[in-house]
Amino acid sequence: MPVRGYGKANLTSGVPQLPDFSFARMVGLRQTRPHCEHVSRYASVMPDDSPTVGLRVVDSLSAVDAAQWDACALAPGAAGSPFLCHAFLKALEDSKSVGRRTGWQPQYLLAETDDGTLQGAVPLYVKGHSQGEYIFDHGWAQAFERAGGRYYPKLQAAVPFTPVPGPRLFARPGPYADSVRDAMIDMLAKIAGDNNISSVHATFCSEADWKRFGARGWLLRLGRQYHWANAGYKTFDDFLGALASRKRKAIRKEREAVKREGLVIHQLSGDDLKPRHWDAFFAFYMDTGGRKWGSPYLTRSFFDILGSTLADKVVLVMAESDGRPVGGALNLKGDDTLYGRYWGCLESHAFLHFEACYYQAIDYAIAHGLAKVEAGAQGDHKIQRGYLPVKTYSAHWIGDTGFRRAVDTYLKQERPAVEQEIEALMEYSPFRKENEG
């Protein structure tokens, strides 16, 4: 597949407005389609009549047709992840949850044929910090800057504030999809190199993308999360029946304790979601965010937009005491997965966190035939509640040769350590072993 040569690979003119950072030779290029140079190393293997693909960067999804974006982002392999769709990412923009103020400045990479058809895209952001990523590189940043380098700004191929695994190289299904992905990988590195950006990070990418990045020379990193798998359970009791006796009893006691508190739990989705629910949940979110992160990422208007555009993807667990909302958990659902995202409460109730975040999610997944629940980053306590450790994947391009060598050495040691840790954690699985009650 030929890829049009465009000259210097610039980002859009909005980038210099990032506080405390400036890039060399930033010029406004959104008015013209061709502006990025890419020499294709694989065009020769494609048919002579294959379409020419142009690559460009835009700073808002307002410039991208929603149906075209979703045709690439929600292609097979994405499992219908709501976090990848045009509506979710644009809600982050429109609510000012991302942008110059937050240090997540959109710079979406697009691959298009001459007729304007979107063939691929990358959700790309210029970052002035390492917050909200859940793949921690603060140590890398400190080491590079102690050595005299400038780590920030960097580029992040990710869904902001969202440690949910999924594709980062979106491609329209068809015979050219893999070539488009390769072109976008190479263009990410070129954009960084042409703009004196230290590094590019594709975080929580799919395993398939991870391998593709690695094949093109990127550094590979492993992490871990905790996911619950539905083994064909018909009821929550079926799930409990698969656990060792002691673990089963512990979960029952936790759920019974919530009932003794007199709490009523609701699962809200679609038209059941009202502004009062978002008001209550935002208070929960701000309380948790203020205590854990210091500066919550999402604005109040984000939840209104989410409720108006993706209500059918939302599963909001709301706990009430005497008719007053006291805590809750926000989930979104894909084709076969429920994704746990945020939790908060205004009152302390024994085991409410576990009930709202983990057990209600399992209840919902079983009732709706979903294959798994992804409970987000961190938390070894999830293991005892049926959420087992799984690998997560990220890929990293680093421009400085010496720094790249140092990070590569570190990752070669870290990857087997992560695998060994996952193997060790599996020994704490609550599921029954043979001949165990």
PEBELGI-V633686 format. One line per field, one symbol per residue. ss: DSSP state (@ for helix, = for strand, . for the rest). phi: phi as a letter, one per 30 degrees, with the letter a starting at -180 (. if undefined). psi: psi as a letter, one per 20 degrees, with the letter a starting at -180 (. if undefined). Layout:
ss: ???
phi: ???
psi: ???
This chain:
ss: ..=.........@@@@@.........................@@@.......======..@@@..@@@@@@@@........@@@.@@@@@@@@@....=@@@.===.======....=====.====..........@@@@@@@@@.......====........=...==.....@@@@@@@@@@@@@@@@@@....=======.@@@@@@@@@...===========......@@@@@@.=.@@@@@@@@@@@@@@@@..======.@@@..@@@@@@@@@@@@@@@@@@.......@@@@@@@@@@.@@@========..==========...=========......@@@@@@@@@@@@@@@@....======..@@@@@@..===========..@@@@@@@@@@@@@@@@@@@@@@@@@@@@..=......
phi: .dbddbiddcdddddddedibbcdhdbdbddcddabdbcdcbdddcddcdddcccbcbcadddbddddeddcdcdejdhieddcdedddddddddidckedciccdbdcccbdddiddcaabdbbdccacdicicdbedddddddddjdbdcdbcbcaceibdcdleccdbdeldcedddddddeddeddedddchcdabbcchdddddeddeddcjddcbcbbbbbccdcidcbdddddddcdeddddddddddddddddidcccccahdddbedddeddddddddddddccibedddddedddeddcbedccbccbcbbhicdbaabcbbbcdbbccdcbbaacbcbeideddddcddddeddddciddabccidijdddedcjccdbdbbbbbcbdddddedddeddddddeddddddddddddcedddceicd
psi: oqpppjbpnqrriihiippjqqqplpqpjhhpgojpppopijhhiqqhjqqppqprpqjqihjppghgghhghkrpiikkphiiqggghhhgghjkhqaghijnopmppqpqrhjjppirqpoqqppjakqkhjopkhhggggghhjjrohqrrpooropknloqrqinpppqaijghhgggghghhghggggijkphrpooqkrrhggghgghikjqqpqqaqapqppolkqhrhhgghiiqqghhghggghghhhghhijqppqopqciiprhhghgghhggghggghhghhnqhprhhghggghhhkhiipoopppqokippirrppqqqbhjqpopfqqrqiqpppjhghghhghhgggggghjkqhrpojaqrnhihgijjoqpqqrqqqpppgpgghggghggghhhhghggghgggghhijpiqprpkp.
